[in-house]
């Protein structure tokens, strides 16, 4: 994915953990944190199942998240963050 999203930052809640997600240099970065000014998404089992089919949502940001994870362009702040994301990563 070469183009930068128009709003490259959002919050993600997964397994009751709050994470900040941002795109930079054709990579996806995921770190602990939460910004009240960014849109927030919550992952659940329904979303995981949709990710398996390649269409997790009609929302462009979540599609970009799935694409970055599928192609391995993901940088995790810590191993804890990676562990939180593991259930989603295994499904996509």
PyMOL Python script that loads the backbone (N, CA, C, O; Angstrom):
from pymol import cmd

cmd.read_pdbstr("""\
ATOM      1  N   UNK A   1       0.851  -1.167   0.000  1.00  0.00           N
ATOM      2  CA  UNK A   1       0.000   0.000   0.000  1.00  0.00           C
ATOM      3  C   UNK A   1       0.893   1.224   0.000  1.00  0.00           C
ATOM      4  O   UNK A   1       1.682   1.421   0.924  1.00  0.00           O
ATOM      5  N   UNK A   2       0.776   2.036  -1.017  1.00  0.00           N
ATOM      6  CA  UNK A   2       1.674   3.168  -1.171  1.00  0.00           C
ATOM      7  C   UNK A   2       1.095   4.476  -0.667  1.00  0.00           C
ATOM      8  O   UNK A   2       1.847   5.335  -0.206  1.00  0.00           O
ATOM      9  N   UNK A   3      -0.208   4.655  -0.739  1.00  0.00           N
ATOM     10  CA  UNK A   3      -0.784   5.949  -0.384  1.00  0.00           C
ATOM     11  C   UNK A   3      -1.061   6.055   1.109  1.00  0.00           C
ATOM     12  O   UNK A   3      -1.449   5.088   1.764  1.00  0.00           O
ATOM     13  N   UNK A   4      -0.853   7.239   1.613  1.00  0.00           N
ATOM     14  CA  UNK A   4      -1.092   7.531   3.020  1.00  0.00           C
ATOM     15  C   UNK A   4      -2.574   7.837   3.197  1.00  0.00           C
ATOM     16  O   UNK A   4      -3.128   8.627   2.434  1.00  0.00           O
ATOM     17  N   UNK A   5      -3.231   7.230   4.186  1.00  0.00           N
ATOM     18  CA  UNK A   5      -4.638   7.545   4.419  1.00  0.00           C
ATOM     19  C   UNK A   5      -4.806   9.015   4.779  1.00  0.00           C
ATOM     20  O   UNK A   5      -3.888   9.634   5.316  1.00  0.00           O
ATOM     21  N   UNK A   6      -5.980   9.576   4.483  1.00  0.00           N
ATOM     22  CA  UNK A   6      -6.162  11.000   4.776  1.00  0.00           C
ATOM     23  C   UNK A   6      -6.147  11.271   6.275  1.00  0.00           C
ATOM     24  O   UNK A   6      -5.693  12.334   6.697  1.00  0.00           O
ATOM     25  N   UNK A   7      -6.633  10.332   7.093  1.00  0.00           N
ATOM     26  CA  UNK A   7      -6.501  10.448   8.550  1.00  0.00           C
ATOM     27  C   UNK A   7      -5.784   9.191   9.028  1.00  0.00           C
ATOM     28  O   UNK A   7      -6.424   8.169   9.275  1.00  0.00           O
ATOM     29  N   UNK A   8      -4.470   9.257   9.159  1.00  0.00           N
ATOM     30  CA  UNK A   8      -3.688   8.044   9.399  1.00  0.00           C
ATOM     31  C   UNK A   8      -3.666   7.548  10.844  1.00  0.00           C
ATOM     32  O   UNK A   8      -2.938   6.606  11.155  1.00  0.00           O
ATOM     33  N   UNK A   9      -4.442   8.158  11.723  1.00  0.00           N
ATOM     34  CA  UNK A   9      -4.424   7.747  13.126  1.00  0.00           C
ATOM     35  C   UNK A   9      -5.814   7.345  13.579  1.00  0.00           C
ATOM     36  O   UNK A   9      -6.801   7.979  13.205  1.00  0.00           O
ATOM     37  N   UNK A  10      -5.896   6.287  14.388  1.00  0.00           N
ATOM     38  CA  UNK A  10      -7.154   5.949  15.045  1.00  0.00           C
ATOM     39  C   UNK A  10      -6.863   5.097  16.271  1.00  0.00           C
ATOM     40  O   UNK A  10      -5.759   4.576  16.433  1.00  0.00           O
ATOM     41  N   UNK A  11      -7.862   4.962  17.127  1.00  0.00           N
ATOM     42  CA  UNK A  11      -7.759   4.131  18.319  1.00  0.00           C
ATOM     43  C   UNK A  11      -8.395   2.785  18.028  1.00  0.00           C
ATOM     44  O   UNK A  11      -9.322   2.677  17.226  1.00  0.00           O
ATOM     45  N   UNK A  12      -7.881   1.762  18.693  1.00  0.00           N
ATOM     46  CA  UNK A  12      -8.396   0.414  18.524  1.00  0.00           C
ATOM     47  C   UNK A  12      -8.545  -0.208  19.900  1.00  0.00           C
ATOM     48  O   UNK A  12      -7.609  -0.182  20.699  1.00  0.00           O
ATOM     49  N   UNK A  13      -9.703  -0.762  20.180  1.00  0.00           N
ATOM     50  CA  UNK A  13      -9.906  -1.487  21.432  1.00  0.00           C
ATOM     51  C   UNK A  13     -10.028  -2.961  21.069  1.00  0.00           C
ATOM     52  O   UNK A  13     -10.902  -3.353  20.295  1.00  0.00           O
ATOM     53  N   UNK A  14      -9.144  -3.765  21.636  1.00  0.00           N
ATOM     54  CA  UNK A  14      -9.160  -5.204  21.388  1.00  0.00           C
ATOM     55  C   UNK A  14      -8.775  -5.901  22.682  1.00  0.00           C
ATOM     56  O   UNK A  14      -7.789  -5.533  23.320  1.00  0.00           O
ATOM     57  N   UNK A  15      -9.540  -6.893  23.066  1.00  0.00           N
ATOM     58  CA  UNK A  15      -9.344  -7.608  24.329  1.00  0.00           C
ATOM     59  C   UNK A  15      -9.246  -6.632  25.497  1.00  0.00           C
ATOM     60  O   UNK A  15      -8.389  -6.777  26.368  1.00  0.00           O
ATOM     61  N   UNK A  16     -10.122  -5.648  25.508  1.00  0.00           N
ATOM     62  CA  UNK A  16     -10.183  -4.621  26.557  1.00  0.00           C
ATOM     63  C   UNK A  16      -8.907  -3.795  26.683  1.00  0.00           C
ATOM     64  O   UNK A  16      -8.702  -3.139  27.704  1.00  0.00           O
ATOM     65  N   UNK A  17      -8.061  -3.813  25.684  1.00  0.00           N
ATOM     66  CA  UNK A  17      -6.849  -3.002  25.670  1.00  0.00           C
ATOM     67  C   UNK A  17      -7.045  -1.835  24.707  1.00  0.00           C
ATOM     68  O   UNK A  17      -7.591  -2.010  23.617  1.00  0.00           O
ATOM     69  N   UNK A  18      -6.605  -0.660  25.103  1.00  0.00           N
ATOM     70  CA  UNK A  18      -6.694   0.520  24.252  1.00  0.00           C
ATOM     71  C   UNK A  18      -5.359   0.713  23.537  1.00  0.00           C
ATOM     72  O   UNK A  18      -4.307   0.821  24.165  1.00  0.00           O
ATOM     73  N   UNK A  19      -5.430   0.752  22.217  1.00  0.00           N
ATOM     74  CA  UNK A  19      -4.225   0.880  21.405  1.00  0.00           C
ATOM     75  C   UNK A  19      -4.360   2.046  20.436  1.00  0.00           C
ATOM     76  O   UNK A  19      -5.453   2.344  19.954  1.00  0.00           O
ATOM     77  N   UNK A  20      -3.252   2.694  20.159  1.00  0.00           N
ATOM     78  CA  UNK A  20      -3.200   3.744  19.146  1.00  0.00           C
ATOM     79  C   UNK A  20      -2.581   3.132  17.893  1.00  0.00           C
ATOM     80  O   UNK A  20      -1.548   2.466  17.967  1.00  0.00           O
ATOM     81  N   UNK A  21      -3.204   3.356  16.763  1.00  0.00           N
ATOM     82  CA  UNK A  21      -2.752   2.796  15.499  1.00  0.00           C
ATOM     83  C   UNK A  21      -2.438   3.953  14.561  1.00  0.00           C
ATOM     84  O   UNK A  21      -3.236   4.880  14.417  1.00  0.00           O
ATOM     85  N   UNK A  22      -1.275   3.895  13.925  1.00  0.00           N
ATOM     86  CA  UNK A  22      -0.969   4.942  12.959  1.00  0.00           C
ATOM     87  C   UNK A  22      -0.121   4.395  11.819  1.00  0.00           C
ATOM     88  O   UNK A  22       0.647   3.448  11.987  1.00  0.00           O
ATOM     89  N   UNK A  23      -0.282   5.016  10.657  1.00  0.00           N
ATOM     90  CA  UNK A  23       0.437   4.637   9.454  1.00  0.00           C
ATOM     91  C   UNK A  23       1.555   5.637   9.203  1.00  0.00           C
ATOM     92  O   UNK A  23       1.342   6.845   9.306  1.00  0.00           O
ATOM     93  N   UNK A  24       2.735   5.148   8.877  1.00  0.00           N
ATOM     94  CA  UNK A  24       3.862   6.016   8.533  1.00  0.00           C
ATOM     95  C   UNK A  24       4.866   5.195   7.727  1.00  0.00           C
ATOM     96  O   UNK A  24       5.098   4.024   8.026  1.00  0.00           O
ATOM     97  N   UNK A  25       5.443   5.795   6.731  1.00  0.00           N
ATOM     98  CA  UNK A  25       6.485   5.144   5.916  1.00  0.00           C
ATOM     99  C   UNK A  25       6.053   3.767   5.416  1.00  0.00           C
ATOM    100  O   UNK A  25       6.828   2.813   5.473  1.00  0.00           O
ATOM    101  N   UNK A  26       4.833   3.666   4.933  1.00  0.00           N
ATOM    102  CA  UNK A  26       4.294   2.404   4.424  1.00  0.00           C
ATOM    103  C   UNK A  26       4.308   1.287   5.453  1.00  0.00           C
ATOM    104  O   UNK A  26       4.365   0.112   5.090  1.00  0.00           O
ATOM    105  N   UNK A  27       4.257   1.632   6.707  1.00  0.00           N
ATOM    106  CA  UNK A  27       4.178   0.643   7.783  1.00  0.00           C
ATOM    107  C   UNK A  27       3.041   1.015   8.721  1.00  0.00           C
ATOM    108  O   UNK A  27       2.614   2.167   8.792  1.00  0.00           O
ATOM    109  N   UNK A  28       2.573   0.017   9.427  1.00  0.00           N
ATOM    110  CA  UNK A  28       1.542   0.222  10.434  1.00  0.00           C
ATOM    111  C   UNK A  28       2.201   0.095  11.798  1.00  0.00           C
ATOM    112  O   UNK A  28       2.888  -0.890  12.068  1.00  0.00           O
ATOM    113  N   UNK A  29       1.998   1.078  12.651  1.00  0.00           N
ATOM    114  CA  UNK A  29       2.547   1.054  14.001  1.00  0.00           C
ATOM    115  C   UNK A  29       1.399   0.928  14.990  1.00  0.00           C
ATOM    116  O   UNK A  29       0.388   1.620  14.872  1.00  0.00           O
ATOM    117  N   UNK A  30       1.559   0.045  15.960  1.00  0.00           N
ATOM    118  CA  UNK A  30       0.538  -0.152  16.988  1.00  0.00           C
ATOM    119  C   UNK A  30       1.214  -0.015  18.340  1.00  0.00           C
ATOM    120  O   UNK A  30       2.195  -0.702  18.624  1.00  0.00           O
ATOM    121  N   UNK A  31       0.688   0.877  19.175  1.00  0.00           N
ATOM    122  CA  UNK A  31       1.271   1.071  20.502  1.00  0.00           C
ATOM    123  C   UNK A  31       0.170   1.253  21.536  1.00  0.00           C
ATOM    124  O   UNK A  31      -0.976   1.550  21.199  1.00  0.00           O
ATOM    125  N   UNK A  32       0.536   1.072  22.792  1.00  0.00           N
ATOM    126  CA  UNK A  32      -0.412   1.296  23.878  1.00  0.00           C
ATOM    127  C   UNK A  32      -0.743   2.773  23.931  1.00  0.00           C
ATOM    128  O   UNK A  32       0.116   3.629  23.721  1.00  0.00           O
ATOM    129  N   UNK A  33      -1.991   3.053  24.212  1.00  0.00           N
ATOM    130  CA  UNK A  33      -2.379   4.448  24.318  1.00  0.00           C
ATOM    131  C   UNK A  33      -3.749   4.688  23.733  1.00  0.00           C
ATOM    132  O   UNK A  33      -4.366   3.790  23.159  1.00  0.00           O
ATOM    133  N   UNK A  34      -4.211   5.895  23.883  1.00  0.00           N
ATOM    134  CA  UNK A  34      -5.548   6.253  23.442  1.00  0.00           C
ATOM    135  C   UNK A  34      -5.576   7.758  23.266  1.00  0.00           C
ATOM    136  O   UNK A  34      -5.099   8.485  24.138  1.00  0.00           O
ATOM    137  N   UNK A  35      -6.111   8.237  22.182  1.00  0.00           N
ATOM    138  CA  UNK A  35      -6.211   9.671  21.950  1.00  0.00           C
ATOM    139  C   UNK A  35      -7.675  10.029  21.764  1.00  0.00           C
ATOM    140  O   UNK A  35      -8.330   9.526  20.851  1.00  0.00           O
ATOM    141  N   UNK A  36      -8.186  10.894  22.624  1.00  0.00           N
ATOM    142  CA  UNK A  36      -9.613  11.221  22.596  1.00  0.00           C
ATOM    143  C   UNK A  36     -10.029  11.945  21.323  1.00  0.00           C
ATOM    144  O   UNK A  36     -11.221  12.015  21.023  1.00  0.00           O
ATOM    145  N   UNK A  37      -9.090  12.477  20.576  1.00  0.00           N
ATOM    146  CA  UNK A  37      -9.414  13.198  19.347  1.00  0.00           C
ATOM    147  C   UNK A  37      -9.540  12.295  18.121  1.00  0.00           C
ATOM    148  O   UNK A  37      -9.981  12.754  17.067  1.00  0.00           O
ATOM    149  N   UNK A  38      -9.165  11.032  18.236  1.00  0.00           N
ATOM    150  CA  UNK A  38      -9.206  10.123  17.095  1.00  0.00           C
ATOM    151  C   UNK A  38     -10.432   9.233  17.158  1.00  0.00           C
ATOM    152  O   UNK A  38     -10.965   8.969  18.236  1.00  0.00           O
ATOM    153  N   UNK A  39     -10.876   8.772  15.998  1.00  0.00           N
ATOM    154  CA  UNK A  39     -11.992   7.848  15.935  1.00  0.00           C
ATOM    155  C   UNK A  39     -11.567   6.532  16.591  1.00  0.00           C
ATOM    156  O   UNK A  39     -10.397   6.153  16.527  1.00  0.00           O
ATOM    157  N   UNK A  40     -12.511   5.843  17.215  1.00  0.00           N
ATOM    158  CA  UNK A  40     -12.205   4.610  17.939  1.00  0.00           C
ATOM    159  C   UNK A  40     -12.977   3.442  17.337  1.00  0.00           C
ATOM    160  O   UNK A  40     -14.173   3.546  17.067  1.00  0.00           O
ATOM    161  N   UNK A  41     -12.275   2.325  17.131  1.00  0.00           N
ATOM    162  CA  UNK A  41     -12.886   1.089  16.657  1.00  0.00           C
ATOM    163  C   UNK A  41     -12.715   0.027  17.727  1.00  0.00           C
ATOM    164  O   UNK A  41     -11.732   0.025  18.467  1.00  0.00           O
ATOM    165  N   UNK A  42     -13.679  -0.871  17.799  1.00  0.00           N
ATOM    166  CA  UNK A  42     -13.586  -1.985  18.730  1.00  0.00           C
ATOM    167  C   UNK A  42     -13.667  -3.282  17.931  1.00  0.00           C
ATOM    168  O   UNK A  42     -14.584  -3.465  17.131  1.00  0.00           O
ATOM    169  N   UNK A  43     -12.715  -4.173  18.147  1.00  0.00           N
ATOM    170  CA  UNK A  43     -12.701  -5.455  17.450  1.00  0.00           C
ATOM    171  C   UNK A  43     -13.519  -6.463  18.249  1.00  0.00           C
ATOM    172  O   UNK A  43     -13.485  -6.462  19.480  1.00  0.00           O
ATOM    173  N   UNK A  44     -14.246  -7.314  17.554  1.00  0.00           N
ATOM    174  CA  UNK A  44     -14.984  -8.382  18.222  1.00  0.00           C
ATOM    175  C   UNK A  44     -14.955  -9.622  17.334  1.00  0.00           C
ATOM    176  O   UNK A  44     -14.384  -9.596  16.244  1.00  0.00           O
ATOM    177  N   UNK A  45     -15.567 -10.700  17.798  1.00  0.00           N
ATOM    178  CA  UNK A  45     -15.508 -11.957  17.048  1.00  0.00           C
ATOM    179  C   UNK A  45     -16.135 -11.859  15.666  1.00  0.00           C
ATOM    180  O   UNK A  45     -15.667 -12.503  14.728  1.00  0.00           O
ATOM    181  N   UNK A  46     -17.181 -11.065  15.532  1.00  0.00           N
ATOM    182  CA  UNK A  46     -17.806 -10.893  14.226  1.00  0.00           C
ATOM    183  C   UNK A  46     -16.822 -10.274  13.248  1.00  0.00           C
ATOM    184  O   UNK A  46     -16.729 -10.690  12.093  1.00  0.00           O
ATOM    185  N   UNK A  47     -16.091  -9.280  13.723  1.00  0.00           N
ATOM    186  CA  UNK A  47     -15.108  -8.624  12.873  1.00  0.00           C
ATOM    187  C   UNK A  47     -13.989  -9.598  12.502  1.00  0.00           C
ATOM    188  O   UNK A  47     -13.517  -9.588  11.365  1.00  0.00           O
ATOM    189  N   UNK A  48     -13.561 -10.433  13.442  1.00  0.00           N
ATOM    190  CA  UNK A  48     -12.528 -11.426  13.134  1.00  0.00           C
ATOM    191  C   UNK A  48     -12.993 -12.342  12.006  1.00  0.00           C
ATOM    192  O   UNK A  48     -12.247 -12.601  11.062  1.00  0.00           O
ATOM    193  N   UNK A  49     -14.230 -12.833  12.107  1.00  0.00           N
ATOM    194  CA  UNK A  49     -14.742 -13.747  11.092  1.00  0.00           C
ATOM    195  C   UNK A  49     -14.790 -13.070   9.731  1.00  0.00           C
ATOM    196  O   UNK A  49     -14.469 -13.691   8.718  1.00  0.00           O
ATOM    197  N   UNK A  50     -15.188 -11.804   9.698  1.00  0.00           N
ATOM    198  CA  UNK A  50     -15.210 -11.065   8.439  1.00  0.00           C
ATOM    199  C   UNK A  50     -13.816 -10.910   7.858  1.00  0.00           C
ATOM    200  O   UNK A  50     -13.641 -10.923   6.640  1.00  0.00           O
ATOM    201  N   UNK A  51     -12.825 -10.764   8.728  1.00  0.00           N
ATOM    202  CA  UNK A  51     -11.447 -10.584   8.266  1.00  0.00           C
ATOM    203  C   UNK A  51     -10.959 -11.819   7.518  1.00  0.00           C
ATOM    204  O   UNK A  51     -10.182 -11.713   6.569  1.00  0.00           O
ATOM    205  N   UNK A  52     -11.418 -12.984   7.950  1.00  0.00           N
ATOM    206  CA  UNK A  52     -11.028 -14.222   7.274  1.00  0.00           C
ATOM    207  C   UNK A  52     -11.480 -14.180   5.816  1.00  0.00           C
ATOM    208  O   UNK A  52     -10.777 -14.657   4.926  1.00  0.00           O
ATOM    209  N   UNK A  53     -12.647 -13.610   5.583  1.00  0.00           N
ATOM    210  CA  UNK A  53     -13.200 -13.543   4.233  1.00  0.00           C
ATOM    211  C   UNK A  53     -12.602 -12.403   3.419  1.00  0.00           C
ATOM    212  O   UNK A  53     -12.883 -12.286   2.226  1.00  0.00           O
ATOM    213  N   UNK A  54     -11.784 -11.561   4.043  1.00  0.00           N
ATOM    214  CA  UNK A  54     -11.134 -10.482   3.316  1.00  0.00           C
ATOM    215  C   UNK A  54     -11.935  -9.202   3.247  1.00  0.00           C
ATOM    216  O   UNK A  54     -11.538  -8.259   2.564  1.00  0.00           O
ATOM    217  N   UNK A  55     -13.056  -9.153   3.943  1.00  0.00           N
ATOM    218  CA  UNK A  55     -13.856  -7.920   3.931  1.00  0.00           C
ATOM    219  C   UNK A  55     -14.331  -7.628   5.346  1.00  0.00           C
ATOM    220  O   UNK A  55     -15.503  -7.828   5.664  1.00  0.00           O
ATOM    221  N   UNK A  56     -13.435  -7.160   6.185  1.00  0.00           N
ATOM    222  CA  UNK A  56     -13.779  -6.994   7.596  1.00  0.00           C
ATOM    223  C   UNK A  56     -14.808  -5.910   7.822  1.00  0.00           C
ATOM    224  O   UNK A  56     -15.545  -5.949   8.807  1.00  0.00           O
ATOM    225  N   UNK A  57     -14.867  -4.950   6.931  1.00  0.00           N
ATOM    226  CA  UNK A  57     -15.793  -3.842   7.145  1.00  0.00           C
ATOM    227  C   UNK A  57     -15.869  -3.023   5.871  1.00  0.00           C
ATOM    228  O   UNK A  57     -15.002  -3.127   5.004  1.00  0.00           O
ATOM    229  N   UNK A  58     -16.890  -2.225   5.763  1.00  0.00           N
ATOM    230  CA  UNK A  58     -16.946  -1.295   4.637  1.00  0.00           C
ATOM    231  C   UNK A  58     -16.079  -0.080   4.926  1.00  0.00           C
ATOM    232  O   UNK A  58     -15.835   0.739   4.041  1.00  0.00           O
ATOM    233  N   UNK A  59     -15.617   0.036   6.160  1.00  0.00           N
ATOM    234  CA  UNK A  59     -14.803   1.183   6.541  1.00  0.00           C
ATOM    235  C   UNK A  59     -13.389   1.044   5.988  1.00  0.00           C
ATOM    236  O   UNK A  59     -12.742   0.013   6.165  1.00  0.00           O
ATOM    237  N   UNK A  60     -12.924   2.076   5.326  1.00  0.00           N
ATOM    238  CA  UNK A  60     -11.612   2.067   4.669  1.00  0.00           C
ATOM    239  C   UNK A  60     -10.456   1.863   5.646  1.00  0.00           C
ATOM    240  O   UNK A  60      -9.507   1.145   5.330  1.00  0.00           O
ATOM    241  N   UNK A  61     -10.518   2.477   6.820  1.00  0.00           N
ATOM    242  CA  UNK A  61      -9.412   2.357   7.777  1.00  0.00           C
ATOM    243  C   UNK A  61      -9.251   0.918   8.259  1.00  0.00           C
ATOM    244  O   UNK A  61      -8.130   0.429   8.399  1.00  0.00           O
ATOM    245  N   UNK A  62     -10.365   0.245   8.512  1.00  0.00           N
ATOM    246  CA  UNK A  62     -10.256  -1.138   8.962  1.00  0.00           C
ATOM    247  C   UNK A  62      -9.788  -2.052   7.834  1.00  0.00           C
ATOM    248  O   UNK A  62      -9.091  -3.034   8.088  1.00  0.00           O
ATOM    249  N   UNK A  63     -10.155  -1.748   6.616  1.00  0.00           N
ATOM    250  CA  UNK A  63      -9.632  -2.520   5.484  1.00  0.00           C
ATOM    251  C   UNK A  63      -8.121  -2.333   5.379  1.00  0.00           C
ATOM    252  O   UNK A  63      -7.385  -3.286   5.121  1.00  0.00           O
ATOM    253  N   UNK A  64      -7.665  -1.095   5.583  1.00  0.00           N
ATOM    254  CA  UNK A  64      -6.224  -0.837   5.540  1.00  0.00           C
ATOM    255  C   UNK A  64      -5.515  -1.592   6.657  1.00  0.00           C
ATOM    256  O   UNK A  64      -4.429  -2.133   6.451  1.00  0.00           O
ATOM    257  N   UNK A  65      -6.123  -1.629   7.835  1.00  0.00           N
ATOM    258  CA  UNK A  65      -5.534  -2.359   8.957  1.00  0.00           C
ATOM    259  C   UNK A  65      -5.359  -3.828   8.588  1.00  0.00           C
ATOM    260  O   UNK A  65      -4.292  -4.400   8.809  1.00  0.00           O
ATOM    261  N   UNK A  66      -6.386  -4.433   8.034  1.00  0.00           N
ATOM    262  CA  UNK A  66      -6.303  -5.845   7.647  1.00  0.00           C
ATOM    263  C   UNK A  66      -5.232  -6.052   6.578  1.00  0.00           C
ATOM    264  O   UNK A  66      -4.478  -7.023   6.639  1.00  0.00           O
ATOM    265  N   UNK A  67      -5.160  -5.153   5.606  1.00  0.00           N
ATOM    266  CA  UNK A  67      -4.167  -5.290   4.533  1.00  0.00           C
ATOM    267  C   UNK A  67      -2.748  -5.178   5.077  1.00  0.00           C
ATOM    268  O   UNK A  67      -1.880  -5.967   4.701  1.00  0.00           O
ATOM    269  N   UNK A  68      -2.502  -4.219   5.946  1.00  0.00           N
ATOM    270  CA  UNK A  68      -1.161  -4.084   6.522  1.00  0.00           C
ATOM    271  C   UNK A  68      -0.794  -5.326   7.327  1.00  0.00           C
ATOM    272  O   UNK A  68       0.339  -5.801   7.254  1.00  0.00           O
ATOM    273  N   UNK A  69      -1.740  -5.851   8.090  1.00  0.00           N
ATOM    274  CA  UNK A  69      -1.445  -7.043   8.888  1.00  0.00           C
ATOM    275  C   UNK A  69      -1.196  -8.239   7.973  1.00  0.00           C
ATOM    276  O   UNK A  69      -0.276  -9.020   8.219  1.00  0.00           O
ATOM    277  N   UNK A  70      -1.993  -8.393   6.934  1.00  0.00           N
ATOM    278  CA  UNK A  70      -1.809  -9.518   6.004  1.00  0.00           C
ATOM    279  C   UNK A  70      -0.425  -9.510   5.355  1.00  0.00           C
ATOM    280  O   UNK A  70       0.183 -10.564   5.169  1.00  0.00           O
ATOM    281  N   UNK A  71       0.067  -8.330   5.014  1.00  0.00           N
ATOM    282  CA  UNK A  71       1.356  -8.246   4.325  1.00  0.00           C
ATOM    283  C   UNK A  71       2.541  -8.097   5.267  1.00  0.00           C
ATOM    284  O   UNK A  71       3.680  -7.992   4.812  1.00  0.00           O
ATOM    285  N   UNK A  72       2.292  -8.086   6.566  1.00  0.00           N
ATOM    286  CA  UNK A  72       3.376  -8.087   7.537  1.00  0.00           C
ATOM    287  C   UNK A  72       4.055  -6.761   7.790  1.00  0.00           C
ATOM    288  O   UNK A  72       5.116  -6.729   8.413  1.00  0.00           O
ATOM    289  N   UNK A  73       3.477  -5.662   7.326  1.00  0.00           N
ATOM    290  CA  UNK A  73       4.083  -4.349   7.538  1.00  0.00           C
ATOM    291  C   UNK A  73       3.614  -3.748   8.865  1.00  0.00           C
ATOM    292  O   UNK A  73       3.043  -2.658   8.896  1.00  0.00           O
ATOM    293  N   UNK A  74       3.859  -4.462   9.943  1.00  0.00           N
ATOM    294  CA  UNK A  74       3.364  -4.039  11.251  1.00  0.00           C
ATOM    295  C   UNK A  74       4.519  -3.939  12.234  1.00  0.00           C
ATOM    296  O   UNK A  74       5.349  -4.844  12.319  1.00  0.00           O
ATOM    297  N   UNK A  75       4.574  -2.840  12.975  1.00  0.00           N
ATOM    298  CA  UNK A  75       5.563  -2.656  14.035  1.00  0.00           C
ATOM    299  C   UNK A  75       4.807  -2.500  15.352  1.00  0.00           C
ATOM    300  O   UNK A  75       3.950  -1.627  15.489  1.00  0.00           O
ATOM    301  N   UNK A  76       5.131  -3.343  16.302  1.00  0.00           N
ATOM    302  CA  UNK A  76       4.490  -3.292  17.613  1.00  0.00           C
ATOM    303  C   UNK A  76       5.407  -2.591  18.598  1.00  0.00           C
ATOM    304  O   UNK A  76       6.617  -2.820  18.603  1.00  0.00           O
ATOM    305  N   UNK A  77       4.829  -1.733  19.432  1.00  0.00           N
ATOM    306  CA  UNK A  77       5.624  -0.998  20.421  1.00  0.00           C
ATOM    307  C   UNK A  77       6.303  -1.954  21.400  1.00  0.00           C
ATOM    308  O   UNK A  77       7.486  -1.801  21.702  1.00  0.00           O
ATOM    309  N   UNK A  78       5.554  -2.938  21.894  1.00  0.00           N
ATOM    310  CA  UNK A  78       6.099  -3.901  22.859  1.00  0.00           C
ATOM    311  C   UNK A  78       5.553  -5.291  22.548  1.00  0.00           C
ATOM    312  O   UNK A  78       4.643  -5.436  21.732  1.00  0.00           O
ATOM    313  N   UNK A  79       6.097  -6.294  23.186  1.00  0.00           N
ATOM    314  CA  UNK A  79       5.582  -7.655  23.039  1.00  0.00           C
ATOM    315  C   UNK A  79       4.168  -7.757  23.609  1.00  0.00           C
ATOM    316  O   UNK A  79       3.368  -8.554  23.121  1.00  0.00           O
ATOM    317  N   UNK A  80       3.849  -6.967  24.629  1.00  0.00           N
ATOM    318  CA  UNK A  80       2.488  -6.968  25.182  1.00  0.00           C
ATOM    319  C   UNK A  80       1.475  -6.557  24.123  1.00  0.00           C
ATOM    320  O   UNK A  80       0.406  -7.156  24.009  1.00  0.00           O
ATOM    321  N   UNK A  81       1.815  -5.542  23.358  1.00  0.00           N
ATOM    322  CA  UNK A  81       0.921  -5.082  22.294  1.00  0.00           C
ATOM    323  C   UNK A  81       0.758  -6.184  21.246  1.00  0.00           C
ATOM    324  O   UNK A  81      -0.348  -6.418  20.758  1.00  0.00           O
ATOM    325  N   UNK A  82       1.845  -6.854  20.903  1.00  0.00           N
ATOM    326  CA  UNK A  82       1.768  -7.946  19.929  1.00  0.00           C
ATOM    327  C   UNK A  82       0.883  -9.072  20.448  1.00  0.00           C
ATOM    328  O   UNK A  82       0.096  -9.635  19.688  1.00  0.00           O
ATOM    329  N   UNK A  83       0.998  -9.408  21.731  1.00  0.00           N
ATOM    330  CA  UNK A  83       0.162 -10.458  22.314  1.00  0.00           C
ATOM    331  C   UNK A  83      -1.319 -10.092  22.260  1.00  0.00           C
ATOM    332  O   UNK A  83      -2.167 -10.944  21.993  1.00  0.00           O
ATOM    333  N   UNK A  84      -1.623  -8.830  22.514  1.00  0.00           N
ATOM    334  CA  UNK A  84      -3.017  -8.380  22.456  1.00  0.00           C
ATOM    335  C   UNK A  84      -3.562  -8.538  21.041  1.00  0.00           C
ATOM    336  O   UNK A  84      -4.727  -8.891  20.861  1.00  0.00           O
ATOM    337  N   UNK A  85      -2.735  -8.280  20.043  1.00  0.00           N
ATOM    338  CA  UNK A  85      -3.165  -8.354  18.647  1.00  0.00           C
ATOM    339  C   UNK A  85      -3.161  -9.771  18.079  1.00  0.00           C
ATOM    340  O   UNK A  85      -3.728  -9.994  17.010  1.00  0.00           O
ATOM    341  N   UNK A  86      -2.540 -10.734  18.757  1.00  0.00           N
ATOM    342  CA  UNK A  86      -2.401 -12.088  18.222  1.00  0.00           C
ATOM    343  C   UNK A  86      -3.716 -12.725  17.763  1.00  0.00           C
ATOM    344  O   UNK A  86      -3.750 -13.299  16.675  1.00  0.00           O
ATOM    345  N   UNK A  87      -4.801 -12.650  18.546  1.00  0.00           N
ATOM    346  CA  UNK A  87      -6.041 -13.285  18.066  1.00  0.00           C
ATOM    347  C   UNK A  87      -6.505 -12.724  16.722  1.00  0.00           C
ATOM    348  O   UNK A  87      -6.989 -13.470  15.871  1.00  0.00           O
ATOM    349  N   UNK A  88      -6.359 -11.427  16.533  1.00  0.00           N
ATOM    350  CA  UNK A  88      -6.755 -10.816  15.263  1.00  0.00           C
ATOM    351  C   UNK A  88      -5.783 -11.213  14.157  1.00  0.00           C
ATOM    352  O   UNK A  88      -6.205 -11.543  13.049  1.00  0.00           O
ATOM    353  N   UNK A  89      -4.487 -11.184  14.451  1.00  0.00           N
ATOM    354  CA  UNK A  89      -3.472 -11.523  13.449  1.00  0.00           C
ATOM    355  C   UNK A  89      -3.658 -12.957  12.958  1.00  0.00           C
ATOM    356  O   UNK A  89      -3.523 -13.227  11.765  1.00  0.00           O
ATOM    357  N   UNK A  90      -3.966 -13.872  13.869  1.00  0.00           N
ATOM    358  CA  UNK A  90      -4.154 -15.272  13.483  1.00  0.00           C
ATOM    359  C   UNK A  90      -5.345 -15.449  12.557  1.00  0.00           C
ATOM    360  O   UNK A  90      -5.358 -16.360  11.729  1.00  0.00           O
ATOM    361  N   UNK A  91      -6.341 -14.592  12.689  1.00  0.00           N
ATOM    362  CA  UNK A  91      -7.541 -14.715  11.865  1.00  0.00           C
ATOM    363  C   UNK A  91      -7.385 -14.099  10.487  1.00  0.00           C
ATOM    364  O   UNK A  91      -8.049 -14.532   9.545  1.00  0.00           O
ATOM    365  N   UNK A  92      -6.522 -13.098  10.344  1.00  0.00           N
ATOM    366  CA  UNK A  92      -6.398 -12.436   9.036  1.00  0.00           C
ATOM    367  C   UNK A  92      -5.310 -13.021   8.253  1.00  0.00           C
ATOM    368  O   UNK A  92      -5.058 -12.591   7.127  1.00  0.00           O
TER     369      UNK A  92
END
""", "prot")
cmd.dss("prot")
cmd.show_as("cartoon", "prot")
cmd.util.cbc("prot")
cmd.orient("prot")
